[in-house]
Amino acid sequence: MRLPDNLQTYFNQTAEEFHITTKLRVAHFLSQASHESNDFKTTEENLNYSATGLMKTFHKYFPDMSGAIIYARHPEAIASRVYANRMGNGNEMSRDGWKYRGKGYLQITGRDNYQKLSDFFKIDFVTNQDLLLQPEYAMRSAGWFWDSHRLNQIADKGTQDEVVKEITKIINGGLTNIEDRLNRFAEFYQTSI
């Protein structure tokens, strides 16, 4: 497994800026980013869930089939609901959940994070959310998230599954697709630096 050639320059800049410079750090970072972005093919969260998928993934917001059916296969409505009134977003009607859905290679989510990212880079991502869809900013935003959550320090702990799980919980909020993340880490660790 490797980083696509067209992203190497952006990764090199990001790695230097955020000190992702050891074999462990590179492998942990690239494995998580590649998982979150479907092998660096997408830069935004896929919210095209079926009713069953909504109940499984967002049970808190869709506890029964009758509510899930109404939202199923309507990504904008789903994001607006599940990300409403948190992470600096307004209510469901504001559609902030959709505007500030996960974007970039580590899926920056929520108006608060878009604002923090804007403050750091001195670029207005709050108004220009789609900049995070561009490969350069998709990578740099991932580096910012990694650094702001002190993930280098966790990556430095080693190659054990528990380290991958600790990083995954910070990035994902849980252990979604942990087997894929573990496999990716092993592959990147074998081939990085």
TIGU-110216 format. One line per 8 residues: number of its first residue (from 1); for each residue z, x, y of C-alpha. Coordinates in steps of 0.02 Angstrom, whole numbers, plus 50000, padded with zeros to 5 digits. Each point is the difference from the previous one (the first is absolute). Layout:
<rs>
NUM	Z,X,Y | ...
</rs>
This chain:
<rs>
1	50000,50000,50000 | 49957,50066,50171 | 49983,49955,50181 | 49822,49945,50049 | 49908,50139,50090 | 49971,49896,50157 | 50190,49987,50025 | 50044,50182,49974
9	49996,50046,50185 | 50110,49851,50047 | 50121,50040,49861 | 50008,50185,50051 | 50041,49951,50180 | 50129,49873,49943 | 50079,50120,49876 | 50019,50132,50133
17	50068,49879,50130 | 50128,49923,49882 | 50041,50153,49891 | 49926,49929,49840 | 49963,50177,49946 | 50078,50035,49830 | 49930,49953,49831 | 50138,49871,49976
25	49979,49920,50170 | 49810,49991,49985 | 50007,49924,49826 | 50130,49870,50049 | 49909,49955,50161 | 49825,49988,49925 | 50057,49904,49847 | 50085,49867,50106
33	49859,49991,50128 | 49867,49989,49865 | 50093,49860,49913 | 50028,49901,50161 | 49818,50019,50052 | 49914,49975,49832 | 49944,50182,49989 | 49974,50011,50188
41	49871,49860,49995 | 50094,49875,50106 | 50100,50014,50159 | 50075,49826,50008 | 50113,49894,49894 | 49917,49881,49879 | 50084,49831,50023 | 49875,49895,49902
49	50129,49931,49877 | 49985,49858,49877 | 50139,49870,49997 | 50075,50085,49848 | 49988,50170,50084 | 50088,49933,50154 | 50143,49932,49897 | 50018,50166,49908
57	49981,50117,50149 | 50076,49895,50140 | 50117,49884,49905 | 50117,49988,50149 | 49862,49920,50103 | 49912,49908,49858 | 50133,49942,49878 | 49894,49862,49924
65	49819,49963,49959 | 49979,49859,50127 | 50029,50117,50148 | 49905,50144,49924 | 49843,49896,49969 | 49985,49960,50186 | 49998,50185,50047 | 49908,50071,49850
73	49844,50102,50041 | 50033,49988,50188 | 50049,50179,50046 | 50028,49966,50185 | 50116,49854,49965 | 50093,50099,49865 | 50031,50150,50114 | 50050,49888,50144
81	50131,49917,49890 | 50073,50144,49902 | 50012,50119,50148 | 50060,49870,50128 | 50162,50025,50096 | 50031,50176,49938 | 49947,50179,50037 | 49976,49950,50182
89	49876,49863,49958 | 50003,49827,50078 | 50006,49838,49902 | 49867,49942,49878 | 49898,49913,50135 | 49988,50162,50101 | 49893,50075,49861 | 50088,50167,50030
97	50021,50019,49812 | 49811,50006,49985 | 49973,50113,50151 | 50133,50123,49942 | 49969,49991,49812 | 49997,50160,49900 | 49869,50123,50062 | 49967,50184,49972
105	50019,50098,49839 | 50186,49959,49988 | 49983,49824,50069 | 50092,50003,50168 | 50069,49823,50016 | 50081,49902,50141 | 49988,50003,50189 | 50154,50114,50013
113	49915,50134,49895 | 49837,49982,50095 | 50099,50027,50161 | 50092,50152,49931 | 49834,50071,49942 | 49927,49968,50173 | 50146,50086,50084 | 49984,50151,49887
121	49812,50026,50016 | 49982,49933,50178 | 49863,49883,49937 | 50015,49811,50016 | 49998,49940,49819 | 50091,49840,50051 | 49848,49939,50095 | 49871,50094,49896
129	50064,49969,49824 | 49832,50033,49919 | 50006,50184,50049 | 50108,50017,49844 | 49849,49951,49895 | 49911,50161,50050 | 50026,50144,49878 | 50074,50118,50130
137	50135,49879,50056 | 50025,49930,49826 | 50049,50177,49947 | 50097,50048,50156 | 50099,49837,49996 | 50044,50037,49818 | 50063,50171,50052 | 50103,49922,50139
145	50078,49874,49880 | 50035,50138,49874 | 50084,50108,50131 | 50096,49861,50087 | 50077,49949,49834 | 50044,50180,49955 | 49897,49995,49842 | 49969,50188,49998
153	50185,50025,49966 | 49993,49878,49855 | 49840,50077,49932 | 50085,50170,50002 | 50121,49937,49867 | 49870,50027,49865 | 49881,49924,49874 | 50118,49882,49910
161	49956,49816,49983 | 50155,49957,50102 | 49929,50093,50150 | 49836,49902,49990 | 50102,49840,49986 | 50106,50044,50151 | 49846,50031,50106 | 49916,49842,49934
169	50149,49892,50050 | 49987,50063,50179 | 49812,49974,50010 | 49987,49839,49901 | 50172,49922,50015 | 50009,49994,49810 | 49922,50078,49847 | 49835,49905,49998
177	49873,50084,49886 | 50119,50145,49965 | 49905,50057,49844 | 49842,50027,50102 | 50098,50094,50133 | 50080,50112,49868 | 49832,50036,49920 | 49920,50040,50167
185	50142,50117,50045 | 49978,50095,49837 | 49813,50016,50028 | 50015,50056,50181 | 50138,50122,49956 | 49887,50080,49871 | 49855,50020,50123 | 50079,50024,50174
193	50006,50163,50098
</rs>
